[in-house]
């Protein structure tokens, strides 16, 4: 019987070390509503990184670019190429939307993986990638839905709704369902990937620290980058699909 | 995840022996842990009684242990809020739109325009290089035409000069010839005269000579 208190002590000890705080949020009250402050704080940091680096690199553009300007030109060309491939010739007005989507998600994910957020201790919950919260990913998926609706309506007017009975009217319920599954899948794909990766890394670190979590961290960097690309590509693909010409 | 497991197990133990009046969050109400309700035989009943008593003591020890811990432990255990939608959603949406406009003004539009202008300038330079080769051909043709014209001029002038000089030369030749003929005629005339004179003198001499000859030849 002396074994039991001992094991309960170690259980409590383990619980203290493995402080996995999933679903614990740092709440702020704004008006009558609550916000997840940890998401807002990290998103402000991401925005500051994006705006700051863009401002610094792009002032005084030279014909033969400097290293920073070259990098940003590469990123812009990449985004333009992505938009052009998915949307077609009229891709110009959509570059800021797709570009911001890609950059925000990419920098959010990598900031969650690379920046040492644990240094800053919050009263409740912890700082991590802003995209590990369902609010963020849905907040990114809904404007995508609005965007592809807007693209279709502005290009084709009310004829846009003819696409619901293409290629055959039997597919009407499926086409309507698509309008709900598209933002759902976008948001959940990103949310699930980022949250799960964070969880795996944290659990591994709490169980087997030192070198073992490192390959998983690299995998996390890789997949989070891919997820940003996928989100942006799908957004562009939906927009392009809505703007597709008459068959 | 581990927290949720821990939370659920802790709720189990605290619910049975540490009812909290402060929190309104729902608690797991399992209380069969210490009172298994199974119909069994005497022997097994005794075993189960001993088991349940050991379980009871475990629960008592655990409860006692956690009872020692401050009540804040119980208050910390909250439901894991993964699908917690609140004002964060529109806040992030607004932030994203602001970021889009700001990034467009700072980065996408200026750098995009700069890159497009640079591309257009390079294309123009390439095209202009191709055009000058055509211009060069034109200039070459012009030069050839000028050379031909110049050569024609030169040959025409040359012919003209040739004609004039030959004309002059012939003129001078004719003059010279005339002079020479005149002198020749004079010289011939002189000769004729001399011949005449000589013949005349000879005639007289011949007469004298013949007289002498006769004198000499004919005896006196």
HADDOCK unambig.tbl for C-alpha pairs under 7 A between the chains (distance, minus, plus):
assign (segid A and resid 20 and name CA) (segid B and resid 2 and name CA) 6.69 0.50 0.50
assign (segid A and resid 20 and name CA) (segid B and resid 3 and name CA) 6.34 0.50 0.50
assign (segid A and resid 21 and name CA) (segid B and resid 3 and name CA) 6.77 0.50 0.50
assign (segid A and resid 22 and name CA) (segid B and resid 1 and name CA) 6.35 0.50 0.50
assign (segid A and resid 22 and name CA) (segid B and resid 80 and name CA) 6.48 0.50 0.50
assign (segid A and resid 23 and name CA) (segid B and resid 80 and name CA) 4.44 0.50 0.50
assign (segid A and resid 23 and name CA) (segid B and resid 81 and name CA) 4.47 0.50 0.50
assign (segid A and resid 23 and name CA) (segid B and resid 82 and name CA) 4.91 0.50 0.50
assign (segid A and resid 24 and name CA) (segid B and resid 80 and name CA) 6.14 0.50 0.50
assign (segid A and resid 24 and name CA) (segid B and resid 81 and name CA) 6.42 0.50 0.50
assign (segid A and resid 33 and name CA) (segid B and resid 86 and name CA) 6.97 0.50 0.50
assign (segid A and resid 33 and name CA) (segid B and resid 87 and name CA) 6.05 0.50 0.50
assign (segid A and resid 34 and name CA) (segid B and resid 86 and name CA) 6.08 0.50 0.50
assign (segid A and resid 34 and name CA) (segid B and resid 87 and name CA) 5.97 0.50 0.50
assign (segid A and resid 35 and name CA) (segid B and resid 86 and name CA) 6.06 0.50 0.50
assign (segid A and resid 35 and name CA) (segid B and resid 87 and name CA) 5.26 0.50 0.50
assign (segid A and resid 35 and name CA) (segid B and resid 88 and name CA) 4.85 0.50 0.50
assign (segid A and resid 36 and name CA) (segid B and resid 88 and name CA) 5.96 0.50 0.50
assign (segid A and resid 47 and name CA) (segid B and resid 99 and name CA) 6.96 0.50 0.50
assign (segid A and resid 51 and name CA) (segid B and resid 103 and name CA) 6.65 0.50 0.50
assign (segid A and resid 54 and name CA) (segid B and resid 107 and name CA) 6.06 0.50 0.50
assign (segid A and resid 55 and name CA) (segid B and resid 106 and name CA) 6.40 0.50 0.50
assign (segid A and resid 58 and name CA) (segid B and resid 107 and name CA) 6.74 0.50 0.50
assign (segid A and resid 58 and name CA) (segid B and resid 111 and name CA) 6.82 0.50 0.50
assign (segid A and resid 63 and name CA) (segid B and resid 118 and name CA) 6.95 0.50 0.50
assign (segid A and resid 96 and name CA) (segid B and resid 100 and name CA) 6.31 0.50 0.50
assign (segid A and resid 96 and name CA) (segid B and resid 104 and name CA) 5.65 0.50 0.50
assign (segid A and resid 96 and name CA) (segid B and resid 108 and name CA) 6.48 0.50 0.50
assign (segid A and resid 97 and name CA) (segid B and resid 100 and name CA) 6.32 0.50 0.50
assign (segid A and resid 100 and name CA) (segid B and resid 100 and name CA) 5.50 0.50 0.50
assign (segid A and resid 134 and name CA) (segid B and resid 83 and name CA) 6.27 0.50 0.50
assign (segid A and resid 135 and name CA) (segid B and resid 85 and name CA) 5.94 0.50 0.50
assign (segid A and resid 135 and name CA) (segid B and resid 88 and name CA) 6.10 0.50 0.50
assign (segid A and resid 135 and name CA) (segid B and resid 89 and name CA) 4.63 0.50 0.50
assign (segid A and resid 136 and name CA) (segid B and resid 89 and name CA) 6.09 0.50 0.50
assign (segid A and resid 136 and name CA) (segid B and resid 92 and name CA) 6.06 0.50 0.50
assign (segid A and resid 139 and name CA) (segid B and resid 89 and name CA) 5.34 0.50 0.50
assign (segid A and resid 139 and name CA) (segid B and resid 90 and name CA) 6.71 0.50 0.50
assign (segid A and resid 139 and name CA) (segid B and resid 92 and name CA) 6.12 0.50 0.50
assign (segid A and resid 139 and name CA) (segid B and resid 93 and name CA) 5.01 0.50 0.50
assign (segid A and resid 140 and name CA) (segid B and resid 93 and name CA) 6.65 0.50 0.50
